Amino acid sequence: LSVSRDDGIQALGLDGNKRTILISGGSRGARSINEAMLEVHKHFAKRENVQLLHVTGQNEYNGIVGRLKQMGIDADSSGNIIIKPYLYNMPYALAATDLAVFRAGAIGLAELTVRGIPSILVPYPYAAENHQEFNARVMERHGAAVVIRDSDLNSKLLIETIETMLGHPDKLQQMAQASQAMG
């Protein structure tokens, strides 16, 4: 909590004038989120007001970067796409984040709520007793998140959801407040 937004932006080389979307499937990554993100990156590439910080997980990183290059997207030169296999300084990323796309594990949700970050949650469908979906639905009921089931996740739905959320800054602020209230 001691890390400021400016600290996070500076530490990660982000642009403070852009909205930051943090995408993470947890420390090992999430293939379904990474797959959906391919077209999301294409959609938002070169967007002047948005930057994507995508943490793929170690095992998924090379494949995602390679597939983006096949699609004609070079993250390094895009100006708004940063792809990392892993983040050791997650507190800095969270401090800079305006919207998150996350799984719904307890640690990730604790990180989001303590910082008051609105989120799109994609619960891991094979978690014991489906606890991630239960976690996510609680966040959704409190107005802190939008839930997309893993089986429903696709690029089009994720793009639409992100665009809708970014297009309603008042609603995004309400979600941030609801998230923080849960922290």
Salt bridges, closest charged atoms under 4 A:
GLU35 OE2 - ARG67 NH1 2.63
GLU60 OE2 - ARG31 NH2 2.76
ASP98 OD2 - ARG5 NH2 3.35
GLU133 OE2 - ARG137 NH2 3.24
GLU133 OE1 - ARG149 NE 3.40
GLU140 OE1 - ARG137 NH1 2.82
ASP150 OD1 - ARG103 NH1 2.83
GLU160 OE2 - LYS156 NZ 3.39
GLU163 OE2 - HIS43 NE2 2.60
GLU163 OE2 - ARG47 NH2 2.53
